[in-house]
Amino acid sequence: MAWRGGFIKPLFTLLLIAIGLGLWARPALAEPRTIVALGDSLTAGFGLPEESAFPARLEAFLRARGHDWRVVNAGVSGDTSAGGLARLDWALADKPDLVIVELGANDGLRGLPVEQMEENLSQIIARVESSGSAVLLCGMRVPPNLGPDYASAFETVFVSLAAKHDVPFYPFFLDGVGARSSLNQPDGIHPTAEGIAEIVRRIGPVVEQAMKAGS
């Protein structure tokens, strides 16, 4: 009996040392990669439940395709490019791997100078990249009532910025959904849940490609 006790005590001591050194601890689970969707009401999910908004639907799309990534909703209804620039530090606080920039629609609806929007978006892209995150720039279009010259200059901004900063580019965030009454809410501006699903279906593969740049 004395021999047994003499054996157990050293063994118990070794066990305590192993626990103290963390040798028996389970390995920490890897955190999922992060996408921040920086945008306006189209990103925020105006008029929709949280689970139907663009970030949630995009995250579900990516997980269904085997990507363990989370998508953070950094959309603010009514936000302009200037507003997105002003809150950029907050959006980058979690050090995302990829930032989807979906801004400019409200600049256009308010008829703000396209030069101002271009400067704001350029600063956003540059600061995101300098933080170590990748960028996917989403383009936007404006209603024809603002005039063909303004509409053309507005759309060209996004094309020029994508080329200038050499970032992945999705030409029109509302592709396949804009101006389709069946996929928009009664205001004719904000997509329904079905409209968001169509946006995600179309942009999803482009996001997957952009994710590689953030890996």
C-alpha positions in Angstrom: 0.0 0.0 0.0 2.8 2.3 0.8 4.4 1.6 -2.6 1.1 2.5 -4.3 0.8 5.8 -2.5 4.4 6.6 -3.3 3.7 6.1 -7.0 0.4 8.0 -7.1 1.8 11.2 -5.5 4.5 11.8 -8.2 2.0 11.0 -10.9 -0.5 13.5 -9.5 2.2 16.1 -9.3 3.1 15.5 -13.0 -0.6 15.8 -13.9 -0.9 19.2 -12.2 2.3 20.4 -14.0 0.9 19.3 -17.4 -2.4 21.1 -16.7 -0.5 24.2 -15.6 1.5 24.2 -18.8 -1.6 23.8 -20.9 -0.3 20.4 -22.2 -3.7 18.8 -21.8 -5.7 21.8 -23.0 -7.8 21.4 -26.1 -6.5 23.4 -29.1 -8.4 26.7 -29.6 -10.9 26.6 -32.5 -9.9 28.9 -35.4 -12.0 32.0 -35.7 -14.0 32.3 -38.9 -12.7 34.8 -41.5 -14.6 38.0 -41.7 -16.3 40.1 -44.4 -17.6 43.6 -43.6 -20.4 44.8 -45.8 -20.0 48.6 -45.7 -23.0 50.3 -47.3 -26.3 52.1 -47.1 -29.9 50.8 -46.8 -29.3 48.2 -49.5 -26.8 46.6 -47.2 -28.5 47.4 -44.0 -31.7 45.6 -45.1 -34.2 48.4 -45.0 -37.7 47.1 -44.4 -36.5 43.5 -43.9 -35.9 41.2 -40.9 -32.2 40.8 -40.1 -32.0 37.3 -41.4 -33.2 38.5 -44.9 -30.7 41.4 -45.2 -27.8 41.1 -47.6 -25.1 40.3 -45.0 -27.1 37.4 -43.5 -28.1 36.0 -46.9 -24.5 36.3 -48.2 -23.1 34.5 -45.1 -25.6 31.7 -45.6 -24.7 31.4 -49.3 -21.0 31.2 -48.4 -21.5 28.6 -45.7 -23.6 26.5 -48.0 -20.6 26.4 -50.3 -18.2 25.4 -47.6 -16.8 28.7 -46.5 -16.5 29.3 -42.8 -16.7 33.1 -43.1 -18.9 35.5 -41.2 -20.4 38.6 -42.8 -20.8 41.8 -40.6 -23.6 44.2 -41.4 -22.0 47.7 -41.6 -24.9 49.2 -43.6 -26.5 52.4 -42.4 -29.8 53.6 -44.1 -29.4 56.9 -45.8 -25.6 56.9 -45.7 -23.6 58.6 -48.4 -20.0 58.0 -49.4 -19.0 60.7 -46.9 -20.9 58.9 -44.1 -19.2 55.7 -45.0 -15.8 57.4 -44.9 -16.6 59.0 -41.5 -17.3 55.6 -39.8 -14.6 53.6 -41.6 -12.5 53.2 -38.5 -15.4 51.5 -36.7 -15.9 49.2 -39.7 -12.3 48.1 -39.7 -12.1 47.6 -35.9 -12.4 43.8 -36.2 -9.7 43.7 -38.8 -11.8 42.1 -41.6 -10.3 40.0 -44.3 -12.5 41.6 -47.0 -14.6 44.8 -47.1 -17.5 45.0 -49.6 -17.9 48.7 -50.4 -21.6 49.4 -51.5 -21.9 53.2 -51.3 -22.9 56.0 -53.6 -26.6 55.4 -54.2 -27.6 58.2 -51.8 -25.0 60.5 -53.3 -26.8 60.0 -56.6 -30.3 60.4 -55.3 -29.3 63.7 -53.7 -27.5 64.8 -56.9 -24.2 65.4 -55.0 -21.1 66.2 -57.1 -19.6 63.0 -58.5 -16.1 64.4 -57.9 -16.9 64.5 -54.2 -18.2 60.9 -54.2 -15.1 59.7 -56.2 -12.8 61.3 -53.6 -14.6 59.8 -50.7 -14.7 56.3 -52.2 -11.1 56.5 -53.2 -10.1 57.3 -49.6 -12.2 54.4 -48.4 -10.5 52.0 -50.7 -7.0 53.2 -49.9 -7.6 53.1 -46.1 -9.1 49.6 -46.3 -6.1 48.3 -48.3 -3.6 50.1 -46.0 -5.2 48.3 -43.0 -4.5 44.9 -44.7 -8.0 44.1 -45.8 -9.0 43.3 -49.4 -11.7 45.3 -51.2 -14.6 44.4 -53.4 -16.1 47.6 -55.0 -19.7 47.6 -56.0 -21.0 49.9 -58.6 -24.3 51.8 -58.7 -26.5 53.6 -61.2 -28.9 56.5 -60.8 -32.4 57.1 -62.2 -32.5 58.7 -65.7 -34.4 61.8 -64.3 -31.1 63.2 -63.1 -30.0 63.6 -66.7 -27.8 61.5 -69.1 -24.6 63.5 -68.4 -24.8 63.1 -64.6 -25.8 59.4 -64.9 -22.9 58.7 -67.2 -20.4 60.6 -65.0 -21.8 58.8 -61.9 -21.4 55.3 -63.3 -17.9 56.1 -64.7 -16.7 56.9 -61.2 -16.9 53.3 -60.1 -15.2 51.9 -63.2 -12.4 54.4 -62.8 -11.8 53.7 -59.1 -11.7 49.9 -59.7 -9.0 50.5 -62.3 -7.1 53.1 -60.3 -6.9 50.9 -57.2 -6.8 47.6 -59.1 -9.6 46.0 -56.9 -12.2 43.4 -57.7 -15.3 45.1 -59.1 -19.0 44.2 -59.4 -20.5 46.8 -61.8 -24.0 47.1 -60.5 -25.1 46.0 -57.0 -28.8 45.8 -58.0 -28.1 43.8 -61.2 -31.2 41.8 -62.1 -33.2 43.5 -59.4 -33.3 47.2 -60.0 -36.5 48.4 -61.7 -38.2 45.0 -61.3 -41.3 45.7 -59.3 -41.7 42.0 -58.3 -38.3 42.1 -56.5 -38.7 45.5 -54.9 -40.7 46.9 -52.0 -43.5 49.4 -52.8 -41.0 52.3 -52.7 -39.5 50.8 -55.9 -36.0 51.3 -54.4 -35.4 48.7 -51.7 -35.3 45.0 -52.6 -37.7 42.5 -51.1 -36.3 39.3 -49.4 -36.6 37.7 -52.8 -34.7 40.6 -54.4 -31.9 40.2 -51.9 -31.7 36.5 -52.6 -31.3 37.3 -56.3 -28.6 39.9 -55.5 -26.7 37.3 -53.5 -27.1 34.6 -56.2 -25.5 36.9 -58.7 -22.8 38.6 -56.6 -21.9 35.5 -54.5 -19.4 34.0 -57.0 -17.7 37.4 -57.3 -17.4 37.6 -53.5 -15.8 34.1 -53.5 -13.2 35.3 -56.0 -12.5 38.4 -53.9 -12.2 36.3 -50.8 -9.0 34.8 -52.3 -7.4 38.2 -52.2 -8.2 38.4 -48.5 -6.7 35.0 -47.7 
